[in-house]
Amino acid sequence: MTDSFDWLDYDVEDMVAGDKDALWHHLKPHKIFETNEQMIIVEGKGLMVKDIHGREYLDATSGGVWSVMVGYGRDSIAEAVCNQLKKMPYFAGVFGNIPSIKFAKKLLEKLPNHGKVYFSNSGSEANEKAFKIVRQASRIDPARKGKYKILYRDRDYHGTTFGAMSASGQAQRKHDFGPFLDGFIEFPHCTCYRCPYEKEYGKCDIECARKVEDIILKEGAETIGGMIVEPITAGGGILKPVKEYYPLLQEICKKYDIWMIMDEVVCGFGRTGTFWGHEHYDVDPDIITMAKGLASSYEALSATVVKQKIYDVFLCDPSDPDTRLNYFRDISTYGGCTSAMTAALESTRIIEDENLLDNSTEVGAYLLEKLNTLKEYKVVGDVRGQGLFAGIEFVLDKKTKEPVTEGQMATLVGNVLAENVIVGRTNSSFHGLNNTMNFAPSLVITKEQVDTIVAAVETGIQKTFN
């Protein structure tokens, strides 16, 4: 019998060299790391993380991509996962397991209008499942024959796979990866600050929603089966629709029998102050996708949740030679990982028991209040958000709304980092509009930590723009 190996042990110089020599980082131009050292994060507690040299930072990004909902260092999640792994780590989703059954029931408690839960392992995959459901239904359901196309919104992001990229409205994210899949149709974004119709809220007819019907009719309503949207556009710049927007979209979808897919990958699990981002609106989506905060990223997990009527489309008689293939013929290997469901159960319990939705609402309002004080600076064009999800759009001229450059944004974020605070930004997503700084701290944040974040941003503005 051998002693257990300590995988937490490391040599600093060896790891720094290994990071340079072996790792291909996400979303980074690597040329600069031939001479500069990349940050290596080694531990975290609450909102604080520590790098390999011992320097501490306040993380206002929940792990960089807005997903560590309950903060770092939750022993109860680690212990629950450990106990489950010892008992039963995995079996493919063709069979059931106890954590997946428990967590599916928990999700349906949170989504009482929905009927079934399909587990996979990433937001991209959850959205792919939704697209495949729409596509297969257009072949097997007589009432939906030919309705295979999917509408998506400019500036929304839905993932990195080819289907997800085909449904994402971010030109630079898609650059060089085409050709993309047929049958994905874009419609305009919904941000009032840069209204695609040059209207002003209160003096408009919510054209950003109503014009979608024109696109549907031009494309052929009989060919469109789904529409995917984020409750609040996340990586596209923290774009919050007005209250009338989703009821109008849903009215249009129902009129033409189009299934609305709500991508809750970022907004779900309390990010906006309600459990689901779409709860801020009078809307009832047909399909809901989720990931990121599902297990607070202590484990990889995603889910696609559908209404019972959609699940019922795929009920077929396996003895009937004409319809025996009409079940949802799909599998996700890691959708059978019991530890992920266990982490999700414990993370959700923490959100509920510690009233983190209330904290997201209260401290989120404080965050927006403090960020709005930065409007005194000539480069702060707009502040927007909901709950603990906020963005600042930086401009060179408030009247013309000319955006700052991506280089200026990189310098600004670097100057904030020098104050020991990690913030995010739109990065190589749009032509000329990568000018939004974003904030999505863990739901356990305090008002004092908000003050620290805003002070660091103010210092960063002063250093960058004098």
LOKOLTI-730218 format. One record per residue: x, y, z of N, C-alpha, C in turn; residue in one letter. Coordinates in steps of 0.02 Angstrom, whole numbers, plus 50000, padded with zeros to 5 digits. Each point is the difference from the previous one (the first is absolute). Layout:
XYZXYZXYZA;...
***
This chain:
500424994050000499585006050000500445006350000M;499885004649952500415006049996499665005950034T;500415004550023499745006150031499695004449945D;499495004050019499705004549951500505005449979S;499945002149938500475005049974499725007050012F;500425004750017499795006850014500015004149935D;499425000349966499975003749937499965007650011W;499945002150062499995007250014500705002950005L;500504995850006500695002350006500275002349932D;500395005449999500285002449938500615004450014Y;500425000849950500565004650001499835006149957D;500085005950027499775006149966500345000849932V;500644999549998500365001049936499804994849949E;499904993850023499804994649955499315001449970D;499545002550041499335001449976499995006049953M;500395005250014500035005849956500274997949932V;500524995950000500284997549937499514995449964A;499664995850038499514995449971499415003749969G;499785005350032499455004049973500205002749931D;500615002449994500245002849936500104994549948K;500264994350021500214994849952499444995249981D;499514999150043499524994549989499285002249990A;499795005650028499295001949999499835004349940L;499424998749971499695004349949499405003250034W;500075006350021499485003450039499415001949956H;499445001050032499385001949965500015007649985H;499775001749941499875007049982500595004750012L;500604997649988500595004250012500465000049940K;500255005949979500555000249951500654998150035P;500304994649981500554997150040500695003049987H;500065004049948500665002749984500305003850059K;499585003750036500265004150055500284995850057I;499794993750005500234995850055500674996649985F;500285001549942500684997849986500495004050043E;499805006050018500435004350042499685001850067T;499334999950004499665001750062499704993950033N;499975000050065499734994450037499245000550005E;499654994549989499284999750007499824999050074Q;499455003150022499784999050068499794992750011M;500204997150056499814993250019499655000450067I;499354998350002499615000350062500064993250036I;500145000350064500134993750037499504998650056V;499665005050025499504998750052499525005850007E;499424998650033499515005250009499574998750062G;499735005550027499544999650057499525005949994K;499354998449999499515005349991500085003249932G;500145006649998500145003449937500745001149987L;500424997850047500715001349994500364994149969M;500465001549953500424994849971500735002050009V;500434995149997500725001150010500384997149940K;500495003749975500394997449945500604996150026D;500384997249954500544995450018500575003450039I;500025006749996500505003850036499745002750067H;499374998350017499735002050064499625006550000G;499925003249942499645006349997499254998649998R;499615003850039499284998950005499615005149959E;499454997749973499565004249959499284998950020Y;499605005449995499284999350007499724998549931L;499684994349993499744997749936499295002549990D;499915004749954499345002749985499694996649939A;500284994149982499774996549940499764992850014T;499994998050063499784993250018500374994649959S;500655000649998500404995049965500165001849928G;499895006349982500175002249933499424999849951G;499554995150009499424999449955499354999550039V;499975003250059499375001450035499654993750026W;500374995250027499694993650014500104997350071S;500455002850040500094997550069499515003750045V;499384997750000499455003850030500075000650076M;500214994850034500015000050074500685001550028V;500475002149958500665001750023500474994050005G;500635001550010500524994850004500034997050070Y;500274994050003500174996850064499414997250038G;499504997749965499414997050033500154992750017R;500184998850062500184993150021499414995349992D;499395002450011499434995549998499894997249930S;500165003949948499944997449932500544994849988I;500615001550020500554995349990499874993450037A;499745000550060499874993950040499434995949970E;499485003449977499444996449970500234996449936A;500415003349960500264997049939500454994150016V;500435000850050500454994650020499614993850022C;499495001050041499604994350023499654996549943N;499735003949953499664996949943500494996249955Q;500585002949989500504996749958500224993350029L;500044999750065500204993750032499464994649991K;499375002249998499464995249996499854998049928K;499945005049956499834998649930500185006149958M;500554999849961500225005949964499635001449935P;499814994649966499765001249932499644993949972Y;499475001449963499724995249953499635004149948F;500054997949937499725003849946499265001550011A;499785005649971499315002450010499474995649969G;500194994449970499504995349976499634996850059V;500334999950060499684997950062499945006050046F;499634999250054499955005450049500524999250054G;500105005450037500394999650063499685004750050N;500154999050063499645003650053500105007649996I;500625002549994500075007349998499655003249940P;500014996749942499685003049941499245000350009S;499714994950031499285000150013499825005550049I;500395000550054499865005250050500075007049971K;500525001049960500105006849974499505001749945F;499814995149959499485001349951499355002150034A;499824996650054499405001950037500075007150029K;500595001750024500125006750027499915005349946K;500274998749941499935004849945499275001049981L;499624994649998499305000649982499595003350054L;500234999850063499695004150052500085007449984E;500595001749972500155006949983499685002149933K;499794995049961499695001249935499364995949994L;499495001950038499404995850004499604999349935P;500145004249951499654999449936500354995349951N;500544996950023500394995749956499984992850025H;500194995349955499874993050016500584995350003G;500555001349963500554995249997500665003749997K;500524996650027500675002850004500504995449965V;500405002849956500524996249965500685002850020Y;500444995950029500645002350025500564999049949F;500455004949997500614999449961500555003850038S;500515002649966500565002450039500235007249987N;499705003649952500205006949988499415003949971S;500055006650005499475004149972499934999149925G;500574999449965499974998849928499614993749986S;500144994850038499664993649988499265000450017E;499835003550054499305000850018499615003349943A;500315005149969499675003449944499974995649939N;500524996049988499994995349944499414995150008E;499884997750061499444995450011499345003449981K;499935006450019499395003749983499915000549925A;500555001449965499965000549927499814993349969F;500304994650025499854993449974499284998150013K;499735002050057499304998750016499555003549949I;500155006349985499615003749950500054996749932V;500624998249981500104997049934499664993249994R;500084995750050499694993449994499245000550001Q;499745004550041499275000850002499745002249932A;500405003849962499775002349934499974994349950S;500294994350017499984994149955499474995050021R;499884999450066499584994550024499305002150021I;499895006550013499345002350022499635003049941D;499454996949979499625002749942499815007350008P;499885002150062499805006950011500585005049993A;500614997349999500595004449997500444998549939R;499734996549952500394998149941500305006249966K;500654999749989500345005449964500215005850043G;499835000050066500165005750043500694998750033K;500535000649960500664998150024500455006150014Y;499825005849978500435005950009499965002850071K;500535003350020500045002850068500215007349996I;499615004350032500165007150004500475001250058L;500465004649991500445002150056500115007549996Y;500225002950055500045007350006500715002649993R;500085005349963500645003549995500265001650070D;500644998850012500375001350061499924994550053R;499524995549992499954994350046500554994949985D;500184996250051500504994749993499724993550029Y;500104994549963499714993750022500494994150002H;500645001349988500484994650008500524999449945G;500434994950007500594999549957499954994549947T;499514995750004499934994849949499705003149936T;500014996349946499795003049936499265001950000F;499584995950030499305001950005499915006350042G;500345000150058499955005750045500285006349969A;500564999449965500285005849965499555002449944M;499674995249967499545001949946499425004150027S;499864999350064499455003750032500265005750044A;500615002149991500295005450041500105006349958S;499805005750028500045006349964500625004050017G;500594996849997500635003350017500504998649944Q;500105005049957500374998949937500724997950012A;500345003150048500714998350010500084993150032Q;499534998050041500034993250028499934994749945R;499645001849947499874995349945500525000549944K;500405005250002500475001449946500484994149987H;500074998149938500454994749977499744992950011D;499434999150032499764993350016499474997449952F;499785004149954499484997949954500244995149948G;499554997249958499295001849997499604996950058P;499485003650019499584997850055499394996249975F;499594997650046499444995849981499435004049969L;499664997049953499425003249970499415000050049D;499555004749989499384999950038500015004150064G;500505004350008500045004450059499925007249976F;499515003550026499805006649975500085005250055I;500365005449986500135005250050499465005450000E;499845002650060499585005950005500335005250045F;499805006349999500375005450034500014999350076P;500525003150030500075000050073499495004850031H;500025000550066499475003750034500275005250050C;500615002249991500265004950048499775007149982T;499725003350049499755006849989500585004949989C;500574998750032500565004749994500245000749928Y;499974994649963500185000149929499434997049959R;499425003150005499404997449968500114999049925C;499884993949975500104998849928499525004049956P;499485002950030499525004049962500055007450018Y;500525001850039500125006950019499395003250032E;499674996250043499425002550036500195000950074K;499555003150037500105001050072499444996550037E;500184996350052499494996350038499505004950030Y;499374998349993499465004550021499715003749941G;500405000449946499765003349939500044995149941K;500054993650016500054994949947499424995150008C;499964995549953499484994950002500314993150013D;500575000050035500394993950013500144996449934I;500255004049951500144997349934500484994050002E;500465000150048500504994650004499664993250008C;499404999950029499614993850004499534999249941A;499655005349983499484999549948500294998449931R;500615002349986500304998849935500174992649989K;500024996250054500134992849994499474996749957V;499385002350006499464997049960500125001149926E;500285005749982500155001349929500524995049974D;500504998550042500524995349981499714993049992I;499554998250045499684993449997499604999349935I;499625005149984499584999849939500434999949937L;500545003750001500455000049942500334993349990K;500194996850056500344993649997499524994249986E;499385000950022499494994849993499864996950067G;499445002050030499834997650067499954992550004A;499814996849944499924992749999500684996450004E;500565003849995500674997050001500355001050067T;499715004050045500355002050061499714996150060I;500434996550035499784995950056500215002450068G;500535004150004500255002250065500295007049998G;500035003050060500335006450010500404999550064M;500655001749998500414999850060500215007150020I;499945001550065500185006550027500294999150070V;500425004650021500215000550070499525004850036E;499814998650062499565004750036500305007050001P;500645000450019500395006149994500634998049961I;500125003449945500594998449959500625000950042T;500404994850004500574999950046500655002349967A;500344995549965500635001849968499935005349947G;499395001249978499875005249950499985007050028G;500105000750066500045006750029499525001550056G;499724995050032499525000850056499415004449976I;499614997249955499455003649970499344997650029L;499675004350037499384998250034499405002549960K;499574995549975499415002249963499515003850044P;499605004349970499475003450037499444995150016V;499575001950046499504995250027499514997549948K;499875004049949499514998049948500294995049950E;500664999349999500334996549946499814992649995Y;500094996250054499884992849995499264998149992Y;499545003550033499304998549985499835000749925P;500285005149968499895000949928500314994449959L;500634998050018500324994549965499614993650008L;499764998850061499634993850013499345000049961Q;499685005649995499385000549962500134998249927E;500555002549973500184998449930500164992649993I;500384997250047500174992849997499384995750002C;499535001650044499394996050005499585000649936K;499995005949971499615001149939500234995449944K;500664998849997500284996049945500264993250023Y;499794997950060500194993450027500764999049998D;500355004950028500734999850005500184998850073I;500414995050014500204998650069500525005050022W;499875003450056500485004750028500494996350045M;500645000749985500544997050039500325005650040I;499994999550066500305005050044500674997350024M;500545003349980500684998150019500165003250067D;499914996050054500135002450068500704997950024E;500454998649954500674997650018500345004950047V;499945006549986500315005150043499525002650053V;499395001449981499545003650045499674995650053C;500014993549991499664995650047500354999450067G;499644997550049500264998450067500185006350040F;499605005349991500055005750045500435005849976G;500294999449942500455005349976499665006849998R;499365000249981499655006449991499555001850059T;500014996050053499585001450058499384995750005G;499804996949944499494994850000500344993549980T;499684994350013500344993749986500164999449926F;499525002149958500105000049927499975007149975W;500425001649951500005006749973499345001949968G;499664995149969499385001649965499435001450048H;500104998850065499475001550048499885007550009E;500455004149974499895007250001499495002349948H;499784995349959499555001649945499394995450000Y;499475002249970499404996049992500094995549939D;500364994550009500164995649945500064992950026V;499804995249958500004993050019500334995949944D;500664999350000500354996749945499814992649994P;500074997349939499864993049989500584995550019D;500615002449988500614996350016500465004750038I;500324997550052500475004050039500664996350005I;500545003349982500674997050005500385003450057T;500454996250031500375002650057500674996450007M;500485003450032500664997050014500335004650053A;500645001549992500385004550043499824999350074K;499525004150025499825000050070499624993950024G;499844995549954499614994050017500304996250059L;500664999250000500344996850056500545004850027A;499905006449990500495005250019500694998649971S;500024996149947500624998149966500484996050045S;499754997350054500404995150037500054993549960Y;499524998949956500014994449953499695002549934E;500174996649946499725001949934499314996949992A;499505004249985499314997549993499595005049961L;499564997549958499505004249967499354996149995S;499485003549982499344996749993499595003649948A;499574996149967499505002549953499324997850027T;499595004850018499354998550032499445001949951V;499544995349991499475001149950499314999350032V;499525003149967499304998950020499794992949981K;499514997550037499784993149988499764998949929Q;499695005149970499744999249932500564998749951K;500605002650013500574998949956500274992950010I;500074998150063500224993150015499534994949967Y;499365001450002499504995249973500064999049924D;500295004949965500104999349927500444994049985V;500454998350048500504994849987499804993150029F;499394999550026499754993550023499804995949939L;500304994249993499864996049941499964992650019C;499704996149958499934992750010500614996649968D;500464997250040500604996849972499854994049956P;499394997350005499834994349957499715002149932S;499885006549992499725002549937500585001749953D;500084996549945500575001249956500005007049969P;499435003349997499975006649970500205005650048D;499914998850065500135005450048500514998150054T;500304994149995500434997650054500615004550013R;500205004049951500585004550009499805007050023L;499375000950019499765006750016500105002050073N;500424996450036500205002450066500615004549992Y;500185003850052500555004749996500654996050003F;500314998949942500584995649995500645004150013R;500135001250063500555004350020500294997550065D;500655001250010500324998150063500555005050016I;500135001150064500555004150023500404995950051S;500614998449984500404995750044499995002550072T;500185006250009500085002550069499345002050032Y;499454999149964499355000850031499854994650051G;500454995050005499924994650048500445000550060G;500335005850009500465000950057499615001750063C;499974995550047499615001150061500275005750042T;500655001249998500295005350042499745006849979S;499895001049935499755006449977499315001550027A;499564994949998499325001050027500035001350076M;500464996650033500075000950072500235007050017T;500505002449962500235006950010499435005049988A;499594998749949499445004449985499485000050056A;499864994150027499534999650056500245004150059L;500644999450017500265003550059500065007549985E;500215001849940500055007149983499315003450002S;499494996549975499325002750001499745000750072T;500174995150042499815000450070500305006250032R;500645001349986500335005950028499655006449977I;499845000549936499655005949974499355001150037I;499634994650012499365000550035500095001550074E;500414996250034500065000550073500335006550022D;500445002749959500345006250018499675006249969E;499414999049970499615005549972500425004249951N;500364996749956500455003649956499645003749945L;499374998249986499615004049953499885007050028L;499855000350065499905006550032500645004149999D;500574996650011500645003549999500155002649930N;499834995949950500115002149931499595006249983S;499395000250025499565005849988500265006150036T;500124999350065500195005750042500705002749981E;500494995650000500685002349985500075001749926V;499604996649958500005001849929499765007149988G;499485002050036499755006949994500535004950023A;500364998250053500545004250026500575000549948Y;500164994449968500525000049949499825004849943L;499384999649976499795004549946500015007350022L;499795001150062500005006850027500715002950001E;500474996050023500705002450005500315000749930K;499854995449955500275000649932499735006249965L;499385001750014499705005949969500355006550021N;500344999950058500375006150021500595001349953T;500214994949963500575000849954499805003649937L;499355001449991499785003649940500275007149998K;500295002350054500315006750000500615000249954E;500274994149985500574999849955499765000149928Y;500355003749958499775001049931500034993649959K;500374995050022500064993849961499474994850019V;499615001350052499474995350021499365001849964V;499834996049949499415001549960499364997350028G;500024993850026499394996950024500174995050055D;499564999550050500044995050052499344996249999V;500034993449999499394996149994500094993250034R;499434996950017500044993450029499394998250041G;500044994450035499464997650043500324995350051Q;499845001150064500304995850051500755000650000G;500344994350010500745000050000500264998649930L;499755003849953500194999349930499985007049970F;500585003049989500015007149980500555001249949A;499915005449963500505001949950500075007549994G;500605002249982500135007049984500235000349928I;499675004049959500225000949931500425006449997E;500614999449976500475005649998500025003049930F;499985006749998499985003749936500505005750001V;500195002249940500455005849995499615006549999L;499364999549982499585005949996499294998050020D;499735003050053499344998150024499455001749950K;500105005249961499485002149953499974995349939K;500584998749971500014995749941500024992550018T;500164998550062500064993250024500564996149965K;500505003549975500564996749969500354995650052E;500074993549987500284995650051500755001050009P;500244998750060500734999750010500264994049962V;500644999749988500294994549963500084993850044T;500084994349967500124993950038500675000450038E;500495003449971500635001050034499935004150063G;499595005249997499875004150059499654996050054Q;499534995749979499664995750048500484995250034M;500464997249961500494995450029500445003650051A;500205006149984500395003950047499605001650063T;499375001849991499575001650057499924994050046L;499854994249972499914994050041500664998250035V;500565001149966500664998850031500135004750058G;499785006249994500095004850055499564998450059N;499404997249986499574997750055500324993950034V;500284995549961500344994150028500595002150044L;500335005449982500565002550041499765002250069A;499355001250007499705001750065499744993750036E;500204994249974499824993550030499254998349994N;499705002149945499314998449986499964997349928V;499674994349992499924996949934499305001849973I;499975003449944499375001549966500044997049930V;499424999649966499984997349932499885005449949G;500044998149936499855004649946499814996149937R;499615003349957499894997049934500674999749964T;500134994249971500684998749975499954996549932N;500225003549947500004997249932499334996849984S;499475003750012499324997549986499675003749943S;500115006749997499655004249951500495004449963F;499825002049941500405004849963499875007050028H;500475002650039499955006850024499615001050064G;499724994750028499585000950060500234995550058L;500644998950006500264996250057500185004950055N;499505003550025500115005750045499594999750064N;499804993950020499604999350062500404996350053T;500055003050058500284996650059499434996650036M;500094993750021499454996550032500184997650070N;499474999350041500074998150070499484994650015F;500234994550026499544994650020500304996350059A;500055003250058500314996850058499574994450028P;500304995750039499624994750033499455003050043S;499484996250011499405002550034500115001550074L;500594998450026500155001250071500345006750012V;500075004149948500345006450006499685004650050I;500415004250033499765004950048500035007049970T;499675004850031500025006949977500715002850006K;500374997850052500685002350008500444997749941E;499874993949976500384997649942499795003749937Q;499375001949995499795004349944500395006550000V;500085003050059500385006250005500714999149975D;500304994350017500684998549977500044999549925T;499504996649970499984999249927499935006849966I;499535004150022499875006449968500595004750008V;500314999950058500605004250010500564998049953A;500084993549989500534997749954499845002149929A;499364999649980499815002149933500115007549991V;499835003950051500115007249996500745001749992E;500414996650037500735000949993500234998049931T;499734994549975500174997749933499815005149947G;499425003150008499775005249952500485005950002I;500185002150059500455005850007500684998749969Q;500264994050012500674998349973499974999349924K;499464997249973499964998649929499845006149959T;499545004150025499765005649960500195006850029F;500445000050050500255006250031499445004550023N;
***
